[in-house]
Amino acid sequence: MIVVDILAGGLALAAVAYLVVALLRPERF
């Protein structure tokens, strides 16, 4: 299903973005 693929892709991008921010700005966590 296209909708499921879009949701999964969005979650993956959000997870990657969260990890990048956590690595670049550890003081926020």
CHARMM internal coordinates of N, CA and C (Angstrom, degrees):
IC EDIT
DIST 1 N 1 CA 1.4630
DIST 1 CA 1 C 1.5419
ANGL 1 N 1 CA 1 C 109.53
DIST 1 C 2 N 1.3060
ANGL 1 CA 1 C 2 N 115.67
DIHE 1 N 1 CA 1 C 2 N 135.66
DIST 2 N 2 CA 1.4655
ANGL 1 C 2 N 2 CA 120.52
DIHE 1 CA 1 C 2 N 2 CA -177.65
DIST 2 CA 2 C 1.5280
ANGL 2 N 2 CA 2 C 110.87
DIHE 1 C 2 N 2 CA 2 C -64.93
DIST 2 C 3 N 1.3324
ANGL 2 CA 2 C 3 N 116.19
DIHE 2 N 2 CA 2 C 3 N -40.77
DIST 3 N 3 CA 1.4714
ANGL 2 C 3 N 3 CA 119.75
DIHE 2 CA 2 C 3 N 3 CA -178.68
DIST 3 CA 3 C 1.5224
ANGL 3 N 3 CA 3 C 110.35
DIHE 2 C 3 N 3 CA 3 C -61.58
DIST 3 C 4 N 1.3205
ANGL 3 CA 3 C 4 N 116.40
DIHE 3 N 3 CA 3 C 4 N -42.77
DIST 4 N 4 CA 1.4710
ANGL 3 C 4 N 4 CA 120.46
DIHE 3 CA 3 C 4 N 4 CA -179.63
DIST 4 CA 4 C 1.5222
ANGL 4 N 4 CA 4 C 110.02
DIHE 3 C 4 N 4 CA 4 C -63.98
DIST 4 C 5 N 1.3351
ANGL 4 CA 4 C 5 N 116.17
DIHE 4 N 4 CA 4 C 5 N -40.54
DIST 5 N 5 CA 1.4682
ANGL 4 C 5 N 5 CA 119.58
DIHE 4 CA 4 C 5 N 5 CA 179.51
DIST 5 CA 5 C 1.5295
ANGL 5 N 5 CA 5 C 110.39
DIHE 4 C 5 N 5 CA 5 C -63.16
DIST 5 C 6 N 1.3275
ANGL 5 CA 5 C 6 N 116.47
DIHE 5 N 5 CA 5 C 6 N -41.25
DIST 6 N 6 CA 1.4686
ANGL 5 C 6 N 6 CA 120.53
DIHE 5 CA 5 C 6 N 6 CA 179.95
DIST 6 CA 6 C 1.5283
ANGL 6 N 6 CA 6 C 110.29
DIHE 5 C 6 N 6 CA 6 C -64.87
DIST 6 C 7 N 1.3253
ANGL 6 CA 6 C 7 N 116.61
DIHE 6 N 6 CA 6 C 7 N -42.87
DIST 7 N 7 CA 1.4724
ANGL 6 C 7 N 7 CA 120.04
DIHE 6 CA 6 C 7 N 7 CA 179.94
DIST 7 CA 7 C 1.5261
ANGL 7 N 7 CA 7 C 110.27
DIHE 6 C 7 N 7 CA 7 C -64.87
DIST 7 C 8 N 1.3291
ANGL 7 CA 7 C 8 N 116.74
DIHE 7 N 7 CA 7 C 8 N -43.58
DIST 8 N 8 CA 1.4647
ANGL 7 C 8 N 8 CA 120.60
DIHE 7 CA 7 C 8 N 8 CA -179.84
DIST 8 CA 8 C 1.5277
ANGL 8 N 8 CA 8 C 109.85
DIHE 7 C 8 N 8 CA 8 C -63.87
DIST 8 C 9 N 1.3341
ANGL 8 CA 8 C 9 N 116.61
DIHE 8 N 8 CA 8 C 9 N -41.67
DIST 9 N 9 CA 1.4610
ANGL 8 C 9 N 9 CA 120.18
DIHE 8 CA 8 C 9 N 9 CA 179.37
DIST 9 CA 9 C 1.5234
ANGL 9 N 9 CA 9 C 110.50
DIHE 8 C 9 N 9 CA 9 C -64.22
DIST 9 C 10 N 1.3312
ANGL 9 CA 9 C 10 N 116.63
DIHE 9 N 9 CA 9 C 10 N -40.36
DIST 10 N 10 CA 1.4572
ANGL 9 C 10 N 10 CA 120.47
DIHE 9 CA 9 C 10 N 10 CA 179.35
DIST 10 CA 10 C 1.5215
ANGL 10 N 10 CA 10 C 111.03
DIHE 9 C 10 N 10 CA 10 C -63.83
DIST 10 C 11 N 1.3219
ANGL 10 CA 10 C 11 N 116.86
DIHE 10 N 10 CA 10 C 11 N -41.29
DIST 11 N 11 CA 1.4668
ANGL 10 C 11 N 11 CA 120.34
DIHE 10 CA 10 C 11 N 11 CA 179.38
DIST 11 CA 11 C 1.5206
ANGL 11 N 11 CA 11 C 110.00
DIHE 10 C 11 N 11 CA 11 C -65.68
DIST 11 C 12 N 1.3275
ANGL 11 CA 11 C 12 N 116.76
DIHE 11 N 11 CA 11 C 12 N -39.85
DIST 12 N 12 CA 1.4651
ANGL 11 C 12 N 12 CA 120.94
DIHE 11 CA 11 C 12 N 12 CA 179.80
DIST 12 CA 12 C 1.5305
ANGL 12 N 12 CA 12 C 109.82
DIHE 11 C 12 N 12 CA 12 C -64.12
DIST 12 C 13 N 1.3394
ANGL 12 CA 12 C 13 N 116.50
DIHE 12 N 12 CA 12 C 13 N -44.59
DIST 13 N 13 CA 1.4703
ANGL 12 C 13 N 13 CA 119.92
DIHE 12 CA 12 C 13 N 13 CA 179.71
DIST 13 CA 13 C 1.5235
ANGL 13 N 13 CA 13 C 110.20
DIHE 12 C 13 N 13 CA 13 C -64.09
DIST 13 C 14 N 1.3299
ANGL 13 CA 13 C 14 N 116.94
DIHE 13 N 13 CA 13 C 14 N -39.81
DIST 14 N 14 CA 1.4642
ANGL 13 C 14 N 14 CA 120.80
DIHE 13 CA 13 C 14 N 14 CA 179.81
DIST 14 CA 14 C 1.5278
ANGL 14 N 14 CA 14 C 110.09
DIHE 13 C 14 N 14 CA 14 C -64.20
DIST 14 C 15 N 1.3282
ANGL 14 CA 14 C 15 N 116.64
DIHE 14 N 14 CA 14 C 15 N -40.74
DIST 15 N 15 CA 1.4658
ANGL 14 C 15 N 15 CA 120.75
DIHE 14 CA 14 C 15 N 15 CA -179.81
DIST 15 CA 15 C 1.5261
ANGL 15 N 15 CA 15 C 110.05
DIHE 14 C 15 N 15 CA 15 C -65.20
DIST 15 C 16 N 1.3340
ANGL 15 CA 15 C 16 N 116.87
DIHE 15 N 15 CA 15 C 16 N -43.44
DIST 16 N 16 CA 1.4688
ANGL 15 C 16 N 16 CA 120.64
DIHE 15 CA 15 C 16 N 16 CA 179.81
DIST 16 CA 16 C 1.5271
ANGL 16 N 16 CA 16 C 109.96
DIHE 15 C 16 N 16 CA 16 C -64.33
DIST 16 C 17 N 1.3390
ANGL 16 CA 16 C 17 N 116.23
DIHE 16 N 16 CA 16 C 17 N -43.77
DIST 17 N 17 CA 1.4648
ANGL 16 C 17 N 17 CA 120.07
DIHE 16 CA 16 C 17 N 17 CA -179.83
DIST 17 CA 17 C 1.5281
ANGL 17 N 17 CA 17 C 110.11
DIHE 16 C 17 N 17 CA 17 C -62.34
DIST 17 C 18 N 1.3389
ANGL 17 CA 17 C 18 N 116.88
DIHE 17 N 17 CA 17 C 18 N -40.78
DIST 18 N 18 CA 1.4622
ANGL 17 C 18 N 18 CA 120.94
DIHE 17 CA 17 C 18 N 18 CA 179.92
DIST 18 CA 18 C 1.5295
ANGL 18 N 18 CA 18 C 110.56
DIHE 17 C 18 N 18 CA 18 C -63.01
DIST 18 C 19 N 1.3317
ANGL 18 CA 18 C 19 N 116.24
DIHE 18 N 18 CA 18 C 19 N -42.27
DIST 19 N 19 CA 1.4645
ANGL 18 C 19 N 19 CA 120.10
DIHE 18 CA 18 C 19 N 19 CA 179.76
DIST 19 CA 19 C 1.5263
ANGL 19 N 19 CA 19 C 110.53
DIHE 18 C 19 N 19 CA 19 C -65.25
DIST 19 C 20 N 1.3345
ANGL 19 CA 19 C 20 N 116.87
DIHE 19 N 19 CA 19 C 20 N -41.53
DIST 20 N 20 CA 1.4688
ANGL 19 C 20 N 20 CA 120.38
DIHE 19 CA 19 C 20 N 20 CA 179.96
DIST 20 CA 20 C 1.5229
ANGL 20 N 20 CA 20 C 110.21
DIHE 19 C 20 N 20 CA 20 C -62.61
DIST 20 C 21 N 1.3260
ANGL 20 CA 20 C 21 N 117.10
DIHE 20 N 20 CA 20 C 21 N -45.71
DIST 21 N 21 CA 1.4682
ANGL 20 C 21 N 21 CA 120.98
DIHE 20 CA 20 C 21 N 21 CA 179.83
DIST 21 CA 21 C 1.5235
ANGL 21 N 21 CA 21 C 110.00
DIHE 20 C 21 N 21 CA 21 C -64.21
DIST 21 C 22 N 1.3246
ANGL 21 CA 21 C 22 N 116.97
DIHE 21 N 21 CA 21 C 22 N -39.22
DIST 22 N 22 CA 1.4668
ANGL 21 C 22 N 22 CA 120.59
DIHE 21 CA 21 C 22 N 22 CA -179.62
DIST 22 CA 22 C 1.5269
ANGL 22 N 22 CA 22 C 110.30
DIHE 21 C 22 N 22 CA 22 C -64.88
DIST 22 C 23 N 1.3326
ANGL 22 CA 22 C 23 N 116.95
DIHE 22 N 22 CA 22 C 23 N -35.43
DIST 23 N 23 CA 1.4670
ANGL 22 C 23 N 23 CA 120.09
DIHE 22 CA 22 C 23 N 23 CA -179.14
DIST 23 CA 23 C 1.5311
ANGL 23 N 23 CA 23 C 111.02
DIHE 22 C 23 N 23 CA 23 C -77.44
DIST 23 C 24 N 1.3369
ANGL 23 CA 23 C 24 N 116.60
DIHE 23 N 23 CA 23 C 24 N -37.58
DIST 24 N 24 CA 1.4655
ANGL 23 C 24 N 24 CA 119.82
DIHE 23 CA 23 C 24 N 24 CA -177.06
DIST 24 CA 24 C 1.5260
ANGL 24 N 24 CA 24 C 111.76
DIHE 23 C 24 N 24 CA 24 C -80.81
DIST 24 C 25 N 1.3431
ANGL 24 CA 24 C 25 N 117.20
DIHE 24 N 24 CA 24 C 25 N -32.55
DIST 25 N 25 CA 1.4656
ANGL 24 C 25 N 25 CA 119.80
DIHE 24 CA 24 C 25 N 25 CA -177.61
DIST 25 CA 25 C 1.5267
ANGL 25 N 25 CA 25 C 110.99
DIHE 24 C 25 N 25 CA 25 C -128.94
DIST 25 C 26 N 1.3188
ANGL 25 CA 25 C 26 N 118.17
DIHE 25 N 25 CA 25 C 26 N 69.24
DIST 26 N 26 CA 1.4736
ANGL 25 C 26 N 26 CA 121.13
DIHE 25 CA 25 C 26 N 26 CA -177.81
DIST 26 CA 26 C 1.5244
ANGL 26 N 26 CA 26 C 112.82
DIHE 25 C 26 N 26 CA 26 C -64.43
DIST 26 C 27 N 1.3352
ANGL 26 CA 26 C 27 N 117.23
DIHE 26 N 26 CA 26 C 27 N -20.66
DIST 27 N 27 CA 1.4718
ANGL 26 C 27 N 27 CA 118.52
DIHE 26 CA 26 C 27 N 27 CA -178.11
DIST 27 CA 27 C 1.5216
ANGL 27 N 27 CA 27 C 111.50
DIHE 26 C 27 N 27 CA 27 C -67.62
DIST 27 C 28 N 1.3382
ANGL 27 CA 27 C 28 N 117.32
DIHE 27 N 27 CA 27 C 28 N -18.87
DIST 28 N 28 CA 1.4620
ANGL 27 C 28 N 28 CA 119.21
DIHE 27 CA 27 C 28 N 28 CA -179.98
DIST 28 CA 28 C 1.5204
ANGL 28 N 28 CA 28 C 111.60
DIHE 27 C 28 N 28 CA 28 C -78.41
DIST 28 C 29 N 1.3193
ANGL 28 CA 28 C 29 N 116.67
DIHE 28 N 28 CA 28 C 29 N -15.08
DIST 29 N 29 CA 1.4665
ANGL 28 C 29 N 29 CA 118.71
DIHE 28 CA 28 C 29 N 29 CA -176.42
DIST 29 CA 29 C 1.5142
ANGL 29 N 29 CA 29 C 108.81
DIHE 28 C 29 N 29 CA 29 C -110.42
END
COOR INIT
IC SEED 1 N 1 CA 1 C
IC BUILD
